[in-house]
Amino acid sequence: VVNGPGEAREADLGVAGGRDRGIIFRKGEIIRSVKGQEALLAAFMEELQSLLNEKENI
């Protein structure tokens, strides 16, 4: 659980948002910028599944 962009950068996968736009971080790097709350949730879930798939293959 994070509280904003600063903490989202510290997570394996983090999200920060505001006024109809959000950004997704992965291990400190911005990997996506998304417009719209529903699109942000969908994009985050895609990235989460990708991360889980990678961890399964390790």
mmCIF file as gemmi writes it, N, C-alpha and C atoms, coordinates in Angstrom:
data_model
loop_
_atom_site.group_PDB
_atom_site.id
_atom_site.type_symbol
_atom_site.label_atom_id
_atom_site.label_alt_id
_atom_site.label_comp_id
_atom_site.label_asym_id
_atom_site.label_entity_id
_atom_site.label_seq_id
_atom_site.pdbx_PDB_ins_code
_atom_site.Cartn_x
_atom_site.Cartn_y
_atom_site.Cartn_z
_atom_site.occupancy
_atom_site.B_iso_or_equiv
_atom_site.pdbx_formal_charge
_atom_site.auth_seq_id
_atom_site.auth_asym_id
_atom_site.pdbx_PDB_model_num
ATOM 1 N N . VAL Axp A 1 ? 0.856 -1.174 0 1 0 ? 1 A 1
ATOM 2 C CA . VAL Axp A 1 ? 0 0 0 1 0 ? 1 A 1
ATOM 3 C C . VAL Axp A 1 ? 0.892 1.224 0 1 0 ? 1 A 1
ATOM 4 N N . VAL Axp A 2 ? 0.582 2.164 -0.879 1 0 ? 2 A 1
ATOM 5 C CA . VAL Axp A 2 ? 1.369 3.392 -0.977 1 0 ? 2 A 1
ATOM 6 C C . VAL Axp A 2 ? 0.454 4.606 -0.841 1 0 ? 2 A 1
ATOM 7 N N . ASN Axp A 3 ? 1.06 5.749 -0.602 1 0 ? 3 A 1
ATOM 8 C CA . ASN Axp A 3 ? 0.309 6.961 -0.34 1 0 ? 3 A 1
ATOM 9 C C . ASN Axp A 3 ? 0.589 8.064 -1.359 1 0 ? 3 A 1
ATOM 10 N N . GLY Axp A 4 ? 1.211 7.765 -2.455 1 0 ? 4 A 1
ATOM 11 C CA . GLY Axp A 4 ? 1.486 8.781 -3.462 1 0 ? 4 A 1
ATOM 12 C C . GLY Axp A 4 ? 2.656 8.385 -4.327 1 0 ? 4 A 1
ATOM 13 N N . PRO Axp A 5 ? 3.035 9.265 -5.246 1 0 ? 5 A 1
ATOM 14 C CA . PRO Axp A 5 ? 4.104 8.932 -6.198 1 0 ? 5 A 1
ATOM 15 C C . PRO Axp A 5 ? 5.432 8.577 -5.537 1 0 ? 5 A 1
ATOM 16 N N . GLY Axp A 6 ? 5.776 9.245 -4.457 1 0 ? 6 A 1
ATOM 17 C CA . GLY Axp A 6 ? 7.041 8.95 -3.786 1 0 ? 6 A 1
ATOM 18 C C . GLY Axp A 6 ? 7.094 7.527 -3.279 1 0 ? 6 A 1
ATOM 19 N N . GLU Axp A 7 ? 6.025 7.099 -2.629 1 0 ? 7 A 1
ATOM 20 C CA . GLU Axp A 7 ? 5.977 5.742 -2.114 1 0 ? 7 A 1
ATOM 21 C C . GLU Axp A 7 ? 5.722 4.725 -3.22 1 0 ? 7 A 1
ATOM 22 N N . ALA Axp A 8 ? 4.987 5.095 -4.255 1 0 ? 8 A 1
ATOM 23 C CA . ALA Axp A 8 ? 4.732 4.18 -5.373 1 0 ? 8 A 1
ATOM 24 C C . ALA Axp A 8 ? 6.042 3.793 -6.046 1 0 ? 8 A 1
ATOM 25 N N . ARG Axp A 9 ? 6.999 4.704 -6.071 1 0 ? 9 A 1
ATOM 26 C CA . ARG Axp A 9 ? 8.303 4.402 -6.671 1 0 ? 9 A 1
ATOM 27 C C . ARG Axp A 9 ? 9.048 3.315 -5.906 1 0 ? 9 A 1
ATOM 28 N N . GLU Axp A 10 ? 8.733 3.147 -4.619 1 0 ? 10 A 1
ATOM 29 C CA . GLU Axp A 10 ? 9.43 2.184 -3.774 1 0 ? 10 A 1
ATOM 30 C C . GLU Axp A 10 ? 8.861 0.774 -3.891 1 0 ? 10 A 1
ATOM 31 N N . ALA Axp A 11 ? 7.684 0.633 -4.501 1 0 ? 11 A 1
ATOM 32 C CA . ALA Axp A 11 ? 6.998 -0.662 -4.568 1 0 ? 11 A 1
ATOM 33 C C . ALA Axp A 11 ? 7.433 -1.449 -5.806 1 0 ? 11 A 1
ATOM 34 N N . ASP Axp A 12 ? 7.252 -2.752 -5.763 1 0 ? 12 A 1
ATOM 35 C CA . ASP Axp A 12 ? 7.471 -3.566 -6.964 1 0 ? 12 A 1
ATOM 36 C C . ASP Axp A 12 ? 6.546 -3.085 -8.071 1 0 ? 12 A 1
ATOM 37 N N . LEU Axp A 13 ? 5.304 -2.778 -7.705 1 0 ? 13 A 1
ATOM 38 C CA . LEU Axp A 13 ? 4.328 -2.248 -8.651 1 0 ? 13 A 1
ATOM 39 C C . LEU Axp A 13 ? 3.473 -1.249 -7.888 1 0 ? 13 A 1
ATOM 40 N N . GLY Axp A 14 ? 3.409 -0.033 -8.373 1 0 ? 14 A 1
ATOM 41 C CA . GLY Axp A 14 ? 2.659 1.005 -7.678 1 0 ? 14 A 1
ATOM 42 C C . GLY Axp A 14 ? 1.862 1.852 -8.641 1 0 ? 14 A 1
ATOM 43 N N . VAL Axp A 15 ? 0.873 2.532 -8.106 1 0 ? 15 A 1
ATOM 44 C CA . VAL Axp A 15 ? 0.026 3.406 -8.906 1 0 ? 15 A 1
ATOM 45 C C . VAL Axp A 15 ? -0.215 4.686 -8.114 1 0 ? 15 A 1
ATOM 46 N N . ALA Axp A 16 ? -0.223 5.787 -8.815 1 0 ? 16 A 1
ATOM 47 C CA . ALA Axp A 16 ? -0.56 7.076 -8.221 1 0 ? 16 A 1
ATOM 48 C C . ALA Axp A 16 ? -1.462 7.798 -9.206 1 0 ? 16 A 1
ATOM 49 N N . GLY Axp A 17 ? -2.445 8.484 -8.702 1 0 ? 17 A 1
ATOM 50 C CA . GLY Axp A 17 ? -3.375 9.136 -9.612 1 0 ? 17 A 1
ATOM 51 C C . GLY Axp A 17 ? -3.934 10.424 -9.062 1 0 ? 17 A 1
ATOM 52 N N . GLY Axp A 18 ? -4.577 11.121 -9.939 1 0 ? 18 A 1
ATOM 53 C CA . GLY Axp A 18 ? -5.243 12.379 -9.627 1 0 ? 18 A 1
ATOM 54 C C . GLY Axp A 18 ? -6.145 12.723 -10.783 1 0 ? 18 A 1
ATOM 55 N N . ARG Axp A 19 ? -6.82 13.739 -10.756 1 0 ? 19 A 1
ATOM 56 C CA . ARG Axp A 19 ? -7.738 14.26 -11.772 1 0 ? 19 A 1
ATOM 57 C C . ARG Axp A 19 ? -7.77 13.513 -13.106 1 0 ? 19 A 1
ATOM 58 N N . ASP Axp A 20 ? -8.368 12.358 -13.104 1 0 ? 20 A 1
ATOM 59 C CA . ASP Axp A 20 ? -8.621 11.563 -14.303 1 0 ? 20 A 1
ATOM 60 C C . ASP Axp A 20 ? -7.359 11.104 -15.037 1 0 ? 20 A 1
ATOM 61 N N . ARG Axp A 21 ? -6.249 10.996 -14.322 1 0 ? 21 A 1
ATOM 62 C CA . ARG Axp A 21 ? -5.01 10.501 -14.915 1 0 ? 21 A 1
ATOM 63 C C . ARG Axp A 21 ? -4.216 9.791 -13.832 1 0 ? 21 A 1
ATOM 64 N N . GLY Axp A 22 ? -3.503 8.773 -14.227 1 0 ? 22 A 1
ATOM 65 C CA . GLY Axp A 22 ? -2.672 8.065 -13.271 1 0 ? 22 A 1
ATOM 66 C C . GLY Axp A 22 ? -1.401 7.56 -13.923 1 0 ? 22 A 1
ATOM 67 N N . ILE Axp A 23 ? -0.456 7.209 -13.082 1 0 ? 23 A 1
ATOM 68 C CA . ILE Axp A 23 ? 0.796 6.646 -13.57 1 0 ? 23 A 1
ATOM 69 C C . ILE Axp A 23 ? 1.054 5.346 -12.822 1 0 ? 23 A 1
ATOM 70 N N . ILE Axp A 24 ? 1.67 4.422 -13.531 1 0 ? 24 A 1
ATOM 71 C CA . ILE Axp A 24 ? 2.007 3.127 -12.958 1 0 ? 24 A 1
ATOM 72 C C . ILE Axp A 24 ? 3.526 3.031 -12.899 1 0 ? 24 A 1
ATOM 73 N N . PHE Axp A 25 ? 4.013 2.652 -11.728 1 0 ? 25 A 1
ATOM 74 C CA . PHE Axp A 25 ? 5.442 2.502 -11.49 1 0 ? 25 A 1
ATOM 75 C C . PHE Axp A 25 ? 5.765 1.027 -11.35 1 0 ? 25 A 1
ATOM 76 N N . ARG Axp A 26 ? 6.931 0.667 -11.82 1 0 ? 26 A 1
ATOM 77 C CA . ARG Axp A 26 ? 7.443 -0.677 -11.586 1 0 ? 26 A 1
ATOM 78 C C . ARG Axp A 26 ? 8.888 -0.561 -11.155 1 0 ? 26 A 1
ATOM 79 N N . LYS Axp A 27 ? 9.137 -0.955 -9.928 1 0 ? 27 A 1
ATOM 80 C CA . LYS Axp A 27 ? 10.475 -0.899 -9.334 1 0 ? 27 A 1
ATOM 81 C C . LYS Axp A 27 ? 11.13 0.466 -9.524 1 0 ? 27 A 1
ATOM 82 N N . GLY Axp A 28 ? 10.37 1.517 -9.252 1 0 ? 28 A 1
ATOM 83 C CA . GLY Axp A 28 ? 10.91 2.867 -9.261 1 0 ? 28 A 1
ATOM 84 C C . GLY Axp A 28 ? 10.814 3.612 -10.572 1 0 ? 28 A 1
ATOM 85 N N . GLU Axp A 29 ? 10.454 2.945 -11.635 1 0 ? 29 A 1
ATOM 86 C CA . GLU Axp A 29 ? 10.384 3.575 -12.949 1 0 ? 29 A 1
ATOM 87 C C . GLU Axp A 29 ? 8.927 3.738 -13.392 1 0 ? 29 A 1
ATOM 88 N N . ILE Axp A 30 ? 8.625 4.881 -13.992 1 0 ? 30 A 1
ATOM 89 C CA . ILE Axp A 30 ? 7.298 5.063 -14.572 1 0 ? 30 A 1
ATOM 90 C C . ILE Axp A 30 ? 7.223 4.206 -15.828 1 0 ? 30 A 1
ATOM 91 N N . ILE Axp A 31 ? 6.231 3.314 -15.878 1 0 ? 31 A 1
ATOM 92 C CA . ILE Axp A 31 ? 6.112 2.457 -17.046 1 0 ? 31 A 1
ATOM 93 C C . ILE Axp A 31 ? 4.892 2.8 -17.894 1 0 ? 31 A 1
ATOM 94 N N . ARG Axp A 32 ? 3.89 3.441 -17.288 1 0 ? 32 A 1
ATOM 95 C CA . ARG Axp A 32 ? 2.693 3.816 -18.052 1 0 ? 32 A 1
ATOM 96 C C . ARG Axp A 32 ? 2.047 5.04 -17.444 1 0 ? 32 A 1
ATOM 97 N N . SER Axp A 33 ? 1.467 5.84 -18.328 1 0 ? 33 A 1
ATOM 98 C CA . SER Axp A 33 ? 0.62 6.956 -17.935 1 0 ? 33 A 1
ATOM 99 C C . SER Axp A 33 ? -0.734 6.705 -18.588 1 0 ? 33 A 1
ATOM 100 N N . VAL Axp A 34 ? -1.787 6.766 -17.785 1 0 ? 34 A 1
ATOM 101 C CA . VAL Axp A 34 ? -3.098 6.352 -18.264 1 0 ? 34 A 1
ATOM 102 C C . VAL Axp A 34 ? -4.134 7.422 -17.937 1 0 ? 34 A 1
ATOM 103 N N . LYS Axp A 35 ? -5.02 7.674 -18.886 1 0 ? 35 A 1
ATOM 104 C CA . LYS Axp A 35 ? -6.098 8.624 -18.665 1 0 ? 35 A 1
ATOM 105 C C . LYS Axp A 35 ? -7.388 7.862 -18.39 1 0 ? 35 A 1
ATOM 106 N N . GLY Axp A 36 ? -8.093 8.249 -17.344 1 0 ? 36 A 1
ATOM 107 C CA . GLY Axp A 36 ? -9.367 7.628 -16.988 1 0 ? 36 A 1
ATOM 108 C C . GLY Axp A 36 ? -9.216 6.584 -15.905 1 0 ? 36 A 1
ATOM 109 N N . GLN Axp A 37 ? -10.107 6.62 -14.918 1 0 ? 37 A 1
ATOM 110 C CA . GLN Axp A 37 ? -10.013 5.7 -13.786 1 0 ? 37 A 1
ATOM 111 C C . GLN Axp A 37 ? -10.172 4.242 -14.206 1 0 ? 37 A 1
ATOM 112 N N . GLU Axp A 38 ? -11.142 3.96 -15.058 1 0 ? 38 A 1
ATOM 113 C CA . GLU Axp A 38 ? -11.352 2.574 -15.482 1 0 ? 38 A 1
ATOM 114 C C . GLU Axp A 38 ? -10.163 2.054 -16.285 1 0 ? 38 A 1
ATOM 115 N N . ALA Axp A 39 ? -9.62 2.908 -17.147 1 0 ? 39 A 1
ATOM 116 C CA . ALA Axp A 39 ? -8.449 2.52 -17.933 1 0 ? 39 A 1
ATOM 117 C C . ALA Axp A 39 ? -7.242 2.308 -17.023 1 0 ? 39 A 1
ATOM 118 N N . LEU Axp A 40 ? -7.136 3.115 -15.983 1 0 ? 40 A 1
ATOM 119 C CA . LEU Axp A 40 ? -6.02 2.979 -15.045 1 0 ? 40 A 1
ATOM 120 C C . LEU Axp A 40 ? -6.106 1.645 -14.316 1 0 ? 40 A 1
ATOM 121 N N . LEU Axp A 41 ? -7.282 1.277 -13.859 1 0 ? 41 A 1
ATOM 122 C CA . LEU Axp A 41 ? -7.445 -0.005 -13.181 1 0 ? 41 A 1
ATOM 123 C C . LEU Axp A 41 ? -7.111 -1.161 -14.122 1 0 ? 41 A 1
ATOM 124 N N . ALA Axp A 42 ? -7.603 -1.1 -15.345 1 0 ? 42 A 1
ATOM 125 C CA . ALA Axp A 42 ? -7.324 -2.166 -16.319 1 0 ? 42 A 1
ATOM 126 C C . ALA Axp A 42 ? -5.828 -2.264 -16.602 1 0 ? 42 A 1
ATOM 127 N N . ALA Axp A 43 ? -5.173 -1.126 -16.787 1 0 ? 43 A 1
ATOM 128 C CA . ALA Axp A 43 ? -3.732 -1.114 -17.065 1 0 ? 43 A 1
ATOM 129 C C . ALA Axp A 43 ? -2.948 -1.655 -15.869 1 0 ? 43 A 1
ATOM 130 N N . PHE Axp A 44 ? -3.352 -1.28 -14.67 1 0 ? 44 A 1
ATOM 131 C CA . PHE Axp A 44 ? -2.675 -1.773 -13.474 1 0 ? 44 A 1
ATOM 132 C C . PHE Axp A 44 ? -2.817 -3.29 -13.366 1 0 ? 44 A 1
ATOM 133 N N . MET Axp A 45 ? -4.006 -3.797 -13.629 1 0 ? 45 A 1
ATOM 134 C CA . MET Axp A 45 ? -4.229 -5.239 -13.556 1 0 ? 45 A 1
ATOM 135 C C . MET Axp A 45 ? -3.397 -5.981 -14.61 1 0 ? 45 A 1
ATOM 136 N N . GLU Axp A 46 ? -3.237 -5.401 -15.802 1 0 ? 46 A 1
ATOM 137 C CA . GLU Axp A 46 ? -2.375 -6.001 -16.831 1 0 ? 46 A 1
ATOM 138 C C . GLU Axp A 46 ? -0.935 -6.082 -16.331 1 0 ? 46 A 1
ATOM 139 N N . GLU Axp A 47 ? -0.458 -4.986 -15.76 1 0 ? 47 A 1
ATOM 140 C CA . GLU Axp A 47 ? 0.925 -4.951 -15.264 1 0 ? 47 A 1
ATOM 141 C C . GLU Axp A 47 ? 1.105 -5.914 -14.094 1 0 ? 47 A 1
ATOM 142 N N . LEU Axp A 48 ? 0.111 -6.02 -13.237 1 0 ? 48 A 1
ATOM 143 C CA . LEU Axp A 48 ? 0.174 -6.954 -12.119 1 0 ? 48 A 1
ATOM 144 C C . LEU Axp A 48 ? 0.261 -8.394 -12.633 1 0 ? 48 A 1
ATOM 145 N N . GLN Axp A 49 ? -0.56 -8.728 -13.61 1 0 ? 49 A 1
ATOM 146 C CA . GLN Axp A 49 ? -0.517 -10.077 -14.172 1 0 ? 49 A 1
ATOM 147 C C . GLN Axp A 49 ? 0.84 -10.354 -14.81 1 0 ? 49 A 1
ATOM 148 N N . SER Axp A 50 ? 1.389 -9.367 -15.494 1 0 ? 50 A 1
ATOM 149 C CA . SER Axp A 50 ? 2.71 -9.522 -16.104 1 0 ? 50 A 1
ATOM 150 C C . SER Axp A 50 ? 3.774 -9.785 -15.036 1 0 ? 50 A 1
ATOM 151 N N . LEU Axp A 51 ? 3.721 -9.032 -13.955 1 0 ? 51 A 1
ATOM 152 C CA . LEU Axp A 51 ? 4.671 -9.207 -12.859 1 0 ? 51 A 1
ATOM 153 C C . LEU Axp A 51 ? 4.526 -10.596 -12.236 1 0 ? 51 A 1
ATOM 154 N N . LEU Axp A 52 ? 3.302 -11.032 -12.012 1 0 ? 52 A 1
ATOM 155 C CA . LEU Axp A 52 ? 3.069 -12.358 -11.444 1 0 ? 52 A 1
ATOM 156 C C . LEU Axp A 52 ? 3.56 -13.459 -12.372 1 0 ? 52 A 1
ATOM 157 N N . ASN Axp A 53 ? 3.341 -13.296 -13.675 1 0 ? 53 A 1
ATOM 158 C CA . ASN Axp A 53 ? 3.827 -14.272 -14.641 1 0 ? 53 A 1
ATOM 159 C C . ASN Axp A 53 ? 5.342 -14.364 -14.623 1 0 ? 53 A 1
ATOM 160 N N . GLU Axp A 54 ? 6.009 -13.232 -14.515 1 0 ? 54 A 1
ATOM 161 C CA . GLU Axp A 54 ? 7.472 -13.22 -14.451 1 0 ? 54 A 1
ATOM 162 C C . GLU Axp A 54 ? 7.965 -13.926 -13.202 1 0 ? 54 A 1
ATOM 163 N N . LYS Axp A 55 ? 7.306 -13.69 -12.071 1 0 ? 55 A 1
ATOM 164 C CA . LYS Axp A 55 ? 7.729 -14.313 -10.817 1 0 ? 55 A 1
ATOM 165 C C . LYS Axp A 55 ? 7.51 -15.83 -10.849 1 0 ? 55 A 1
ATOM 166 N N . GLU Axp A 56 ? 6.488 -16.282 -11.557 1 0 ? 56 A 1
ATOM 167 C CA . GLU Axp A 56 ? 6.248 -17.723 -11.677 1 0 ? 56 A 1
ATOM 168 C C . GLU Axp A 56 ? 7.346 -18.397 -12.496 1 0 ? 56 A 1
ATOM 169 N N . ASN Axp A 57 ? 7.909 -17.67 -13.459 1 0 ? 57 A 1
ATOM 170 C CA . ASN Axp A 57 ? 8.924 -18.247 -14.339 1 0 ? 57 A 1
ATOM 171 C C . ASN Axp A 57 ? 10.332 -18.194 -13.768 1 0 ? 57 A 1
ATOM 172 N N . ILE Axp A 58 ? 10.474 -17.64 -12.599 1 0 ? 58 A 1
ATOM 173 C CA . ILE Axp A 58 ? 11.821 -17.537 -11.972 1 0 ? 58 A 1
ATOM 174 C C . ILE Axp A 58 ? 12.164 -18.832 -11.281 1 0 ? 58 A 1
